[in-house]
Amino acid sequence: MKLKDKLIQIIKILGIGLNEIIIDIELDTITVNSIEWHPSDDKIYLHIFNDDLDIELDFDDASEENQIIIFKKLSQIAY
């Protein structure tokens, strides 16, 4: 099972019926404020809230290191 698929399972557990988790996760140069799974296009988006802006990044575009950081952080909460 790919890391992305494992992360989707964790989002389903932690989201309790929602596809988004509001959580601050510090990465290399940014802090992600929300992680959202879109089942229709099977994508995970990372949101950065800055004032009135919602900057959306594709999880697949994040470095492998940052993907692992996100997975570990959510795994610690879920398990």
C-alpha positions in Angstrom: 0.0 0.0 0.0 1.4 3.4 -1.0 2.0 6.1 1.6 -0.8 8.2 0.1 -3.3 5.4 0.5 -2.3 4.9 4.1 -2.7 8.6 4.7 -6.2 8.6 3.2 -7.1 5.9 5.7 -5.8 8.0 8.6 -7.8 11.0 7.3 -10.9 8.9 7.2 -10.3 7.8 10.8 -9.4 11.2 12.3 -12.0 13.1 10.2 -14.9 11.1 11.7 -17.0 11.5 8.6 -15.2 14.6 7.2 -12.5 14.6 4.6 -10.5 17.3 6.2 -8.3 17.6 9.3 -7.4 21.0 10.8 -3.9 20.6 12.2 -0.7 22.5 12.1 2.2 20.5 10.8 5.6 22.2 10.4 7.5 21.2 7.3 10.8 22.4 5.9 9.9 25.9 5.1 6.2 26.1 5.7 3.5 25.2 8.2 0.5 23.3 6.8 -2.7 24.2 8.6 -5.1 21.6 7.1 -5.1 18.3 5.2 -8.0 17.5 2.9 -8.8 14.4 0.8 -10.9 14.9 -2.3 -12.4 11.4 -3.0 -13.7 12.4 -6.4 -10.2 13.0 -7.9 -8.4 10.9 -5.3 -6.1 13.8 -4.3 -4.8 15.0 -1.0 -4.4 18.8 -0.6 -2.4 20.6 1.9 -3.8 24.0 2.9 -1.8 27.0 4.3 -4.0 29.7 5.7 -2.4 33.2 5.5 -4.6 36.1 6.5 -7.6 35.7 4.1 -5.7 33.5 1.7 -6.1 29.7 1.5 -3.0 28.4 -0.4 -3.6 24.9 -1.6 -0.8 22.5 -2.4 -1.0 19.0 -3.9 0.4 16.3 -1.5 1.9 14.5 -4.5 4.1 17.6 -5.2 5.5 17.6 -1.7 9.0 16.2 -1.2 9.1 12.6 0.0 10.6 13.9 3.3 7.6 16.2 3.9 5.2 13.4 3.0 6.7 11.2 5.6 6.6 14.0 8.2 2.9 14.5 7.5 2.2 10.7 7.7 4.2 10.3 10.9 2.4 13.2 12.6 -1.1 11.9 11.7 -0.1 8.4 12.6 0.9 9.4 16.1 -2.5 10.9 16.6 -4.5 8.0 15.1 -2.7 5.2 16.8 
